[in-house]
Amino acid sequence: MSYGRGARWALLLTAVVGGGTASPAMAAPDSPETSVCGFIREPLAFWLFRRAAGPPDARRVAGIRDIERIQFETLDKRTLGGYRLRARDKPRGYLLVAPGNAMLADQIMGELQVFRDRGFDVYVYDYRGYGLSGGSSRLKAIISDYREIVAHLNRQNYRRRALYGMSMGGVVLLNAVGAKGDFSALVVDSAPSRISHLGCPEGFDPVNHLPADCSRLQLIVGERDRVVRPAEMEELMIAIRNRGGRVLERLDYAHPFQDAPDIHRRRLQEVADFISR
């Protein structure tokens, strides 16, 4: 399955800064649903990528072993919907996946069974305003949602706390919890170093949210990626290496979920290897 067909990061961030069902003017100034990357660009972009993601369809997860619908209520009373894959016996930890910005949870759950089979409970939520989740899609709000979800999962007595962010998901996770470093392993897959040149405040640039010690962080860079090109990840690569993190550069990798099937499986296995260390 392929997502973001024909997109470059400019369009992707036209997506990162996309919008929800409410007009920007309707959000209170202190609301997480306030646009921060342009009061026209942000709502329009998220609208375009929600359309690309399409509607939820429970038939996509029918027949997947040990899967269940889940919900999470945010502090501003929005209900986020998604799925959990349950590990058999006692889980070794949790894995929270933040998907790309044109994906729904039900579209990717079948591909994530490799992590369940490694002993992780796997959590995937639709972004705010997408699919099963309510509210208006805004970058600030989505980051806030993931900060709350991680804090909630970290109170559940899991031994390992693993995070995997694809493309926009990497931007979200680094902003939400990167600098705090309250995780056992974080994989950032094909996220740009900066988004400020596309209209967002510099405070949202992912490179500004790395922990001082990056030894528990892995960045995946695909030389065939035409959505977020390697040059756009260079600052992250340098900073992560300088702070003791791992950069996995692969000549045959494209953007997440745009690889050939055998390469896609190897990519997920490499993520599983890192979070299982």
N, C-alpha and C positions, 0 to 999 in steps of 0.2 A: 504494500500500500504506500502511496506517495502523497506527501502533503506539501503545500507551498509551491506548486508547480509554476515555473517561470518567474518566481519572485526573486528579487535582489533584496539586500538588507534595507534599502530605502523603502521598499514596499513592506518589508517585514516590520519596520518600525512604523510605517504608516499603520501597521497593525499593532505594534507594541503600544502605540498611543491611541488606540481605537476607542469607541464609545459604546454606551449602553442605550437603554430605552428612554432614559430621561434626558431632557435638554440640559446642557451644562449650566445654564442660568438657574436651574431649579435646585442645584446642589448648594447647601450652605457652605460658607467659606471654610469652615473647619471640618467639613464632611470628607471622608476618604474618597468619595466619588467626585470630588472636584477635579477638573482637568488640570494637569500640570505641564503638558507638552503641546499646548495649543488648543484653544476652546473650540475650534472647528476641526483641526486635523485629528485630534485625539478621538473624539466621538466617531468621526467618519471612518477612521482607520479600523477601529475595533468593530464597527458595523460591517465593514467589508470582510474582515477575517472571521467574524461569526457566521456570515453568509457562506464563506468558503468551508467552514467546519460543518455546516448543515445541522439538521435536527438530530436529537438523540434517537437511538434505535436499540431497544433492549434485545432484539433478536441477534445482534452482533455478539452478545456475551452468552447466549443460550448454549448450554452444553459445556461451558468452561467449568472445570472442577474447582470446588471450594471458593466460589465467588459470591459476594453479597453486596446489595445496595447499601450505601452509607450516606449520612448527612452530617453537616457541621454548621452550627449557628454562630455567626460572627458577633462581635461586640456591638455592631450597629444593626443587629437584627436581620441580617441577610442569611438565607439558607443556601448553603452550597451542597450540591449533590455529586455523588461519584460512586466508586466501587472499591471494594477491598478483596484482594486475594489472600486467603488464610493459609498460612503454613501448617503443615500437619505436625502433630505433637506440640512440643513447646517451641515457639519461634525463637530464633537466635537474635532477632531484632526486627525493626521496621524499615521499610524503604518508602519514602514519600517521593513520588514522581511529579515534577512540574513539566507539563508537555509543551510542545510548540504552540504558536498562537493561532493555528488553524486546525487544531485537533480537539476531539472530544474523548473523554475517558473510555467510552464503549468501543471506540475505534482501535484502541491500542492495547486493551487488557489481554487479549489473546497472546500478543507478542511478549508480554511481561511475565508469563508463567515461568520463565527461566529463573526469575528472582524468587518466586514462591518455592520453586524446587530446590533452591539453595537455603531454604529455611527462613525466609523473610515474609512477614506480613506486608503486602504491597498495597499502598493507598494511592489512588488517583482521583482527584476532584476536577470537575469542569470548572474553568475559570468563571468568576463572577459575570453574570449576564449570558453565559454560554450554556447550551444544553440543559442539564438538570439544575443549574444554579441560578438563583435570583439576583437581583440588583443590577446596577449599571456598570459596564466594563470600563474601568479606569486603571491606569498603571499604579497610581498611589494606593487604590483600594485593593488591587490584587496582591501587591507586596504586603500590605497589612494583613490580608487573609492568610498568606503563607507564614507570616510571623506568628499569628495566632495558632495555626494548625500545628506548626513545629512545637510551640510551647505546650500545646495540649498533648501531643504524642510523647513528648519528653517526660510527661508526668505519669506515663503508663507503665513504667518499670521495664521497658525493653532494654536488653543488654547493649545492643548496637543501634545507633541512630544514623541511618543512611539517607542521603538525599541525592536525587538525580534530576538535573535540569537540562532540558533540550532547548536550544535556541533561545526563544523568549523565556523559557523556563529557567535557563541559567541566569539571565538578567534578574528575574524575579527572586530566585533563591539567594544570589549574592547580595542583593539589596536587603532582603528580609533577615538573613541570619549569617551572612558571610563573615563580616568583621567580628561578630560575637563568637563565632567558632564553636557553638554549642551542638556539635555533631561528631559522630565517629568517622564518617567518610562523606565527602561531597564530590560528585562528578558533575562538571560543567561541560556540556557537549555542544560545541559550535555556537557560542555566544560571543558578541562583539566586546571589545575593550571599553568602548564608549558609545553613548547614544546622544550626548549633548549636541553634537553637530547636526542632529536631526530634530532639534527643537525642544529637547528636554533639559531641565536644569542639570548642571554638572554634578550635583549631589546624587543623581541617579546613575552616574557612570559606573558600570560594574567594577572597573579597575580600582575604584576608590573604596571598595567594600571587601577587600581581601583581608584575611586574618594575618597577623604578624608572623605566625607559624603556619605555613601551607602544607605541612607534611601529610595532612589528611585530605588533601584536595588534589583532584586530577582534572586536567583540561584535555579535551579531545579536539583535535584539529584535523580536518579532512582536506587534503590537497585538491580534491575534485569538487569541493563545496562551492557552489555558485550563488548561494543565498547569503552566507556570511563567509567571505573569502579569508584565507589565512592572514593576509595583511591586516585585516580588521581585528584580528585576535592577537597581533604581535605584542602589544603592550601587556596584555594578560599573560602571554607566554613568558615574557622576560621577568615580570614581577613574580609569577608563581615559581619559576625556577630559582630565582634569587632568594626566595623565602622557603626553599626546601620542598616544594611541591613537585608533582609529576606532570609532564606534558607529553601526551601520546599523539604523535604525528603519524598519520597513515596516508600513503600515496594514493590508495585505492578507495578512501572514504569520501563520500559526498556529504550532503546534509542529512541529519537524522531522518530515518524512514524513507530516504530516497536512494538507498544503496540496493544493489543486486541482492537477492535473497541470502546467498551464502555469506556475503560480506556483512549484511545486516545481522545475521545470527552471530557472526564472530564479534561484531561490535558490542552486542548485548552481553556476550560471554566475557568480554574484557571489562565491561562495567561491573559485572557480577564478581569477577575475580578481585577487582579493586575494593569493592565494598565489603567483601568477605575476608579480607586480610586479617 
